[in-house]
């Protein structure tokens, strides 16, 4: 296995790229006796917030005493993070590496016919099959399943009838595969809506990067699809929810929703919106208010506006698209206003070249982030943009700021941390989620 725990067969399948469609996953799972059909599922799609909403749901379910599967992507450090079972006091529950190896061999054997026919399964299809196998073998009470890309042709959409379908914030990302307009992207996400399965969608009014027409498009697409599928749909969250967000003395964010106050470790108005989605989904599933409140409080989800240190302030945030960048800026300047608003900051950043890097940088600028110094680094990925090329994009927007380029991501993070320890400037590590998780795991050794 590679150092991150990914089985070689799975890692090698990355070369097959992304191939939309449910044909391969259908054949693969049929050869594995369709384990997905024995599992109750909560199915989640959206452009931003899927992982956070999935975590909120999973912690609520586990807190209520249910053996809960959780399938998310990508991972921060280890492949096992993608397939977890939360039960009792174990709220980490990562699949053991020995089981990853065993299931990988089983899935590899089931894939041979597809490979020989010249249509090999993709990496995500193989991992999805492993996930369903593990959850079925372990007899989970319910599984929370996050889509990988889109929805309609995503391999998780083999789920026949979810207990609840959840649609998170919609925005422009992966346009080459999902469509060039918000309406087209919303249509792809709405593809997970099934006949008779109730739907919860984030209120389009909370999708901050969309204009009025785009918000109307999301509402119309989701409502029409639910109607066509003969199922109910509700829209979660409103402006009062956002206005209620504030930090308490213990460093937790509080917000009011319905007639209750909630407390969460996940910071940002966007996380209050994500939590509202989870709250509504869990009510439909049948959980009680007290267990939901407790689950929201217990939820951990690293590298999503995670305040890792307070002296100096060090924040990890996997803001890999303009929507995520806008949410970060809003949180920095509003939710944490008492301590951080308008304070200049230092940013370590690295990204994939196929991302909307110009849009990300512009979102930081429009959001009022006063970034005094950028340290551009290269994530450990062949798709990463070079630090020099990234710095050139930054200069178009932040033309009077200091920029350092460093091919060695660890060295760049060391330079940034040591500088912040001297001048007290808040440090933000952002960009690719893989990069953020990688640096986070090494940060304690930089002192």
N, C-alpha and C positions, 0 to 999 in steps of 0.2 A: 504493500500500500504506500502511496505518497505520504509525506510527513503530516498532511492534514487528515489522514485517516480515510481518504477516498480509495475504494478498491480499484485496482489497476483496470479491470474490465470496464468499470463505470467511467473512470478517468479517460480511458482510450476512446470512449464513445462520444466525447466532446467534439471530436473531429467531424461528426455527422451533423453538427449544428442544430438549428431549430427547424423542425418540419411540422407545420400545423396539420391537424387531422386526428381522428380517433380510431383509424383503422388499425394501426400497429399496436396501440395500447389495448384495443379490444381483443386482438389475436393473442397477445402476450398474456393478458389476464385470463383468457379462456383456457390457455394451456396450464395455468396455475390454479384452475378450478374456481375462478372468479371470487377471490376473497373479499372484494369490495362489496359484494351483495349481502354480506353478513354483518355489515357495520352500519350503525347509525352515524350520520355525518352532519356537521355544520359546514357549509361550503361558502368560501369567502373570495370575492374578486374585487378589483379596483386598481387604480393607478398608484395611489399612495395610502399608506396606513394599514395594508393587509396584515402585515406581521404583528403590529401593535394590537389590532382588533382581535386577531387570532389568539394572541397571548392573553388579553383581557378575558375572552370567552373561556379559554382553557383553564385559567386560574379560578374563575367563578365555578366552573363545573367540578374541578378537583376539590375546591373548598366545600362543595356540597356533597362530597363523599363519593363522587363518580370516578371510575378509572377512565382517564381521559387521554386519548391520543392527540398529538399535536404535530402537524406536518407543515413546515415552513421552508423558505429559501430566500436568500442564500444563507450559508453559515458564516460565522465570524472567524473561527479558528479550526474547528474540527467537524468533519462530515456528520458525526453522530448528533450534532445539534439539530439537524433537519428532521429527525424522527425521534420523538420523545413520548413518554407515557408519564403523566402526572397522576400520582396516587398517594393518598395519605400525607405523610410528612415529606415525601420526596417530590418536590416541586421543580426538580431539574429533569430527572428521568430520561437522560440520553440513552439511546440504544447502545448496548455493549459492542465493542469492536469485534468480538468473536461472532456475534450475531450478524453484524454487517458483512463479515467475510462469508458466513454460511449462506445468508440470503442472496448475496451477490452471485455465488456459484449456482444457486437454484434459478435465479433469474437469467443468468447467462445460458444455462442449459435450455430454458424455455424459449430463448431468443434465437436459437440456432436456425430454425426454419426461416425466420424473417431475414437473418443475415445471408443465408444461402440463396434466398430469393432476390437478393439485391436491394432490400428495403429495411436496413437495420434500424432498430429502435434508437431513439435519441437518449442522451444522458438523463434528461428529466423524465422521460417515459420509464426508463429502467428504475430510477429512484422511486417514482410513484408506485410502481409494481412492488418494490421492496417494502415500501411503507404499508401498503394494503395487506401484504403477507404478514408483516410483523404485528399489525393491529389485530388482524383476524386470529392469529396464533395466540395472542395474549388476551383475547376476549375482552377488548376494551368496551366500556359501556357506551362511549360516544367518541368520535374522532373529529377534531377541528382541522379542516383541510383548506390550505391556502393555494390558490391557483398560482401557476408559474408565470405565464404570459397570456394576457387577454382573458379568455373565458370560454367562448364558443368552441374553439378547437383545442383548448388546453387538455392535457391528458387526465387531469383530475375530473374533467367533466364526464367521465365514465360513470360517475355517481348518478344513480337513477332517480332517487327522490330524497333530497336532503330534508332533515328535520326543519332547518331554517336556512334560507339563502341570504347572504349579506353582501351588499355592494358598498364599497368604501368610496373615498373621494376619487373623482374622475379628472384627469388632466391629460395634456399632450405628452406622450412618451411612446417610444417604439412605433412611431408613425409609419415607418416603412412596412410594418407587418399588420398594424391595427387600423390604419386609416389616417388621413391628413386632417380630419375635422373631429371636433369633440363629439358630434353626433355619431360619426362612424365608430369612434373608439367606444362610446357608451353602448352601441349596438353589440360590439364584440363582448364587452363585459356582461351585458344583460343575457348573453347566451347561456349562462349557468342557471337561469331561472327555469324551474320545472313545474309542470302541471300539478297543482294542489299543494306545493311547498310554499309556505308563507315567506315573504320577502321583506327585509329591512334595508333601506337605502339611506345613506347620509343625505340630509337636506342639501339640495344644490346651492342654497344660500350660504352654506358653510364652505363651499369649494372656492377658496379665495382667489385663485388665479383665473377663474372663468369670468367672462363678461356676461351681461344680462341675457343676451341671446343664447349663449352656450349653456347657461344654467337652465333656461327654458328647454333647450334641446335634451339635456339629461333627464329632466323631469318627464318630458313627453315620451322619450324612448323607454324609460323604466316603467312608467305607468301603462303604456300601450302593450309592452311585452308581458307584464303581469296580467293584464286583461286577456290577452290572447292565450295565455297559459291557464286561465281560469283560476287565478290565485290572488290572495290579498297582498297589498304592499303598503308599508308605512314609511314615512320619512322622518328621520331622527335628528334632533338638535335644532337650535334656533339662536338668535342673537343674544337672548338673555343668558343662555348657557355660556357663551363666550365671555360676556361681560362679567360673569360671576367668578371667573378664574382669578386666583391670587395665591401667593406663596404663604404658607404658615411658618411659625417660628422654628419648626422642625425640618424645614427644607422640603416639605411635601406640597404639591399643588392641591388646592381644594377647588371644588366647583359645585354648583347647585343644578340639579336636574330633576324635573318633576317636583315632588315635595320632599326631596332628601338632599343632604349634603354628602359629597363623596370626597375621598382623599386618595391621591395616587402619587407614586414615585416617578411617573412619566410626566415630564414637564412640557408645557405648551398648550395654547388654546386648541391646536389641532388634535392633541391627545384627549382633551375633554370631548371633542367631537367624536373621536374614535371610541372613547369609553361609552358615550351615549348610544352608539351603534350596538356595542356589545351588551349594554344594559337591556335595550329593547329586544335583542335576539335571545338573551337568556330568559327574559320574561315570557316570550313566546314558547321557549323550550320548557318552561314550567318551574324555574327556580324561584325561590323566595327572595324578597327584597333584602333581608339581612345577609344572606349568603352572597348575593350579588355585590353588596356594599363591601363585604369582607374580601371577596375575590378581587375587586378593583383595587383595593388597598394593598393586597399582597403581590400584585403583578410586577414582575421584573422583566425588563426588555432592554438589554445593554445597547449602548451606542445610539440611542435615540434621544438627543439632547440630554445626555447623561453627564451630570456634574460629578466628575471623577475626583476632583480636588478643590478645596476652597482657598488654599494659600500656597501658591497662587491659584486662581480659578483656572481649572482645566476642564474643558467640555469636549466630549466625543459625540459626533453627530454624523450619521450616514446620509447626508443630504445629496443624493445622486441625480436629482433632476430639479428644474426650476420651482416646482411646487414645494418640494422639500426645503429648498433654499429659502423660499418666501416664508414658510412656516418657522424656520429657524430664526430669521430676522425678526419676525413678529414676537416670538417668544423672548428673544434676547432683549428687545427694547420695550416690551409691554408687561409680560407676565413677571419678569424678573426686574421690573423697573426700579425698585427701591435700591438695588445694589449695582446693576449693570447698565441700565439704560444710557445710551449715547456714549458710554465709555469706549475709548479706542481699544482695539483688540489686535492680537497677532493670530494668523491663521496658517496652519499646515494643511495643504490641499494637494490631492492627487486624484486623477479620474481616468475613466475609460474614454478613448478617443471617439467612440460612437455615441457618446452622450451629448446632450445639448449644453455644452460648457459655456457658450456665450450667454445662453438664457439663465444658467445658474449664477454667473457672475453679475449679470444685470439685476437678477432678483435680490441678491445681497445689497447691491447699490440702491435700488429702489426702496428696499426695506430700511434704509437708513443706517446700515452697518458702517461704522467708522473703522475700517481695517487699515491700520498703520503699517503693517508688515505682512507680506505673504511669503511663506516658504514652500516652494513648489517641489514636490517629490514624485517619484515614479512608483506606482503600485506594482507588486510582483505579479504581473499579468501581461501576456503578449499583446493584449488589446489596449494597453495603457498609453496615454498621451505623454510625450516627452516633457520634462520640466521646462525646457526652454520654450517649446511651442505653447505650453500652458501659460507661461509668464507673458508671452506676447499677446495672448487673448486678454489676460488680466489688464495689461497696460492700456488697452483700448477703453476700458471703463474706469479703472483706478489709475489714472495717469500720473498722479503725484505721490504714489505710495512706494515704499521700499519693497523690493522683490529679491528673494534669494532663490537660486535654483540648486537642487541637490539630487543627484541620481540615487543616492543611498537614502532610502526612506527613514531608516533608523537614525542616521547621522543628522538628517534634517530635523527630525523630532527632538533630538538631543539639543541641537542648537536653539530651537524654539523654547524648550523647557528651561534651559539654563538662562536664557535672556529674560523670560518671564519671572524667574526666581529673583533676578536682580532688580528689574524695574516694576514688578507687580502687575504688568499688563495681562489681562485675561488671555488665555490661549485656547484656541478652538482647533480641533483636528477633524477634518471633514473630507467629503468626496466619496470615493468608492467605499462601500461598506466593508469589503474585504480589507482595504487599506486601514480603515479606522479600527477594525477589530485586531488587525495585526499589530499596529502601533500600541494600542491599548494593552495588549498582552505583554509588551516589552517595556512599557513606560516606567514601571517601578525600578527597573534596572538602570535607568538613565540618570538617576540622582547622583 
